[in-house]
Amino acid sequence: MASLKEYRDRIAGVKSTRKITSAMKMVAASKLKKAQEQAEAAQPYAQAITDMMARVVAGVTIGPGSPKLLIGTGKDKVHLIVLVTADRGLCGGFNGNAIKLALQHIRSLEKAGRQVKILCIGRRGKIVLNREYGDRIIETVTNISGKAGLDYDLLRSVVEQILHRFDDGEFDVCSLIYNQFFSVLTQRPKIQQVIPFSLNKFDEDKDAEDKKGPASKYAFEPTEEEILGKLLPRNFGVQVYRAVLDSAAGEQAARMTAMDNATRNAGDMISNLTLKYNRERQSVITSELIEIISGAEAV
């Protein structure tokens, strides 16, 4: 049985923890609003440029002269995984969900005989993957997702580096793994192939689009290859930017929820400890009264 002093110390410690978690919740809530606005503003543009690219690509003739970002390298041996996580923890299962999906994808690729390379955006992904796949990590980018008002210029060097690596033949396929932001309470891990440009989603919706009428014909000037050569890198940059924005908003939402739960749990623990403290205090007082009464009767 703990002493009264031990109960008082534990209650004081939990109260201090509750102050910290409550402050972290408010900080996350203040950051969430701007991050959420950015993520929600980027989603329609990212989706629109993907749909537009799918329609344009579906209407062109793909051949040896087509951009490399469209036709790929002709091989499927080396896969680059761009994992987007947070730099910090204390946000529930937010980082763990994306990392778990990445581990499953890496193992499935290696089981199929593919070589895997990893580029981490965010410190938490690198810390976990480094234990088992440290030799596959080619780059780690930090201090991006936690910034308020994330600007595309902060990601420009990352996007250009990935494109240069692809041009140099360092990988054949690139996939993004990140937490897609749906709402404050919902963030789901997602895998999205971004290099080469994939028409899978467009093909799935093709029947629905055909019901709306014939597809528009495109006239290209100067040439299909030149226009696609400009659009494909921009689409890739938009998708990476969208993934980081979604991750930033999801991180703050998950941290706010996690700290709110921690604050509530601390309050419940304080109540339980206070009840035990009062019971122990009552027991001590009762024992002292019994000793006093027994002593008086003995006299």
QUIPE-V269646 format. One record per pair of residues at least 6 apart in sequence whose C-alpha atoms are under 7 Angstrom apart, sorted by the first residue. I is the first residue (numbers start at 0). J is the second residue. D is the distance in Angstrom with one decimal. If there is no record, write none. Layout:
i & j & d
I & J & D
I & J & D
This chain:
i & j & d
3 & 276 & 6.3
3 & 279 & 6.9
3 & 280 & 6.8
6 & 272 & 6.7
6 & 276 & 5.9
10 & 269 & 5.8
10 & 272 & 6.5
13 & 265 & 6.2
13 & 269 & 6.7
17 & 262 & 5.2
17 & 265 & 5.7
20 & 258 & 5.2
20 & 261 & 6.5
20 & 262 & 5.7
21 & 258 & 6.6
21 & 259 & 6.9
21 & 262 & 5.9
23 & 258 & 6.6
24 & 254 & 7.0
24 & 255 & 4.7
24 & 258 & 5.2
24 & 259 & 6.1
27 & 251 & 5.2
27 & 254 & 6.4
27 & 255 & 5.3
28 & 255 & 6.0
30 & 147 & 6.9
30 & 251 & 6.7
31 & 248 & 6.0
31 & 251 & 5.3
31 & 252 & 6.2
33 & 148 & 6.9
34 & 148 & 6.9
34 & 247 & 6.4
34 & 248 & 4.8
35 & 248 & 5.1
37 & 244 & 6.7
38 & 241 & 6.9
38 & 244 & 5.1
38 & 245 & 5.3
38 & 248 & 6.6
41 & 241 & 6.1
42 & 241 & 6.6
45 & 237 & 6.0
45 & 238 & 6.2
45 & 241 & 6.7
48 & 234 & 6.6
49 & 234 & 6.9
53 & 198 & 6.1
53 & 201 & 6.1
65 & 224 & 5.6
66 & 224 & 6.3
66 & 227 & 6.9
66 & 228 & 5.8
68 & 194 & 6.0
68 & 195 & 4.9
68 & 196 & 6.3
68 & 231 & 6.6
69 & 195 & 5.2
69 & 196 & 5.2
70 & 195 & 6.3
71 & 171 & 6.6
71 & 195 & 5.1
72 & 171 & 5.8
74 & 171 & 6.2
75 & 171 & 5.7
75 & 172 & 6.8
76 & 113 & 5.1
76 & 114 & 6.0
76 & 171 & 6.5
77 & 113 & 6.0
77 & 114 & 4.7
77 & 115 & 5.8
77 & 170 & 4.8
77 & 171 & 5.3
77 & 172 & 6.6
78 & 114 & 6.2
78 & 115 & 4.9
78 & 116 & 6.1
78 & 170 & 5.7
78 & 171 & 5.9
78 & 172 & 4.8
78 & 173 & 5.8
79 & 115 & 6.0
79 & 116 & 4.7
79 & 117 & 5.6
79 & 170 & 6.2
79 & 172 & 6.1
79 & 173 & 4.6
79 & 174 & 6.4
80 & 116 & 6.2
80 & 117 & 4.8
80 & 118 & 6.2
80 & 173 & 5.9
80 & 174 & 5.1
80 & 175 & 6.1
81 & 117 & 6.0
81 & 118 & 4.8
81 & 119 & 5.8
81 & 174 & 6.1
81 & 175 & 4.9
81 & 176 & 6.2
82 & 118 & 6.3
82 & 119 & 4.9
82 & 120 & 6.0
82 & 124 & 6.9
82 & 175 & 6.2
82 & 176 & 4.9
82 & 177 & 6.2
83 & 119 & 6.2
83 & 120 & 4.7
83 & 121 & 6.0
83 & 176 & 6.2
83 & 177 & 5.0
83 & 243 & 6.6
83 & 246 & 6.9
84 & 94 & 5.7
84 & 120 & 6.2
84 & 121 & 4.8
84 & 123 & 6.2
84 & 124 & 5.7
84 & 177 & 6.8
84 & 246 & 6.7
85 & 94 & 6.7
85 & 121 & 4.8
85 & 122 & 6.4
85 & 123 & 5.9
85 & 144 & 6.3
85 & 250 & 6.6
86 & 121 & 4.7
86 & 122 & 4.4
86 & 123 & 5.5
86 & 141 & 6.5
86 & 142 & 6.9
87 & 123 & 6.4
89 & 254 & 6.2
90 & 250 & 6.5
90 & 253 & 5.0
90 & 254 & 3.8
90 & 257 & 5.6
91 & 253 & 6.2
91 & 254 & 6.6
91 & 257 & 5.4
93 & 250 & 6.6
93 & 253 & 6.3
94 & 123 & 6.9
96 & 188 & 6.2
97 & 176 & 6.7
97 & 177 & 5.8
97 & 178 & 6.2
97 & 188 & 5.2
98 & 124 & 6.2
100 & 188 & 7.0
101 & 176 & 6.7
105 & 115 & 6.8
115 & 135 & 6.6
116 & 135 & 4.9
116 & 136 & 6.0
116 & 137 & 6.6
117 & 135 & 5.7
117 & 136 & 4.5
117 & 137 & 6.0
118 & 136 & 5.9
118 & 137 & 5.8
118 & 138 & 5.0
118 & 139 & 5.9
119 & 125 & 6.0
119 & 138 & 6.3
119 & 139 & 4.7
119 & 140 & 6.2
120 & 139 & 5.9
120 & 140 & 4.7
120 & 141 & 6.1
121 & 140 & 6.0
121 & 141 & 5.0
121 & 144 & 7.0
122 & 141 & 5.9
125 & 139 & 6.9
144 & 243 & 6.4
144 & 247 & 5.1
145 & 247 & 6.4
151 & 240 & 6.6
158 & 236 & 5.9
172 & 194 & 5.4
172 & 195 & 6.3
173 & 192 & 6.0
173 & 193 & 5.9
173 & 194 & 4.8
174 & 190 & 6.6
174 & 191 & 5.4
174 & 192 & 4.2
174 & 193 & 5.6
174 & 194 & 6.9
175 & 190 & 5.6
175 & 191 & 5.1
175 & 192 & 6.2
175 & 193 & 7.0
176 & 188 & 6.9
176 & 189 & 5.6
176 & 190 & 4.6
176 & 191 & 6.6
177 & 188 & 5.5
177 & 189 & 5.6
177 & 190 & 7.0
177 & 242 & 6.2
177 & 246 & 6.4
178 & 186 & 5.7
178 & 187 & 5.1
178 & 188 & 4.1
178 & 189 & 6.0
178 & 245 & 6.6
178 & 246 & 5.5
178 & 249 & 6.9
179 & 186 & 5.4
179 & 187 & 5.3
179 & 188 & 5.9
179 & 189 & 6.3
179 & 245 & 5.5
179 & 246 & 6.7
180 & 186 & 4.8
180 & 187 & 6.9
180 & 245 & 5.0
180 & 246 & 6.9
180 & 248 & 6.8
180 & 249 & 5.6
183 & 252 & 5.1
186 & 249 & 6.0
193 & 235 & 6.3
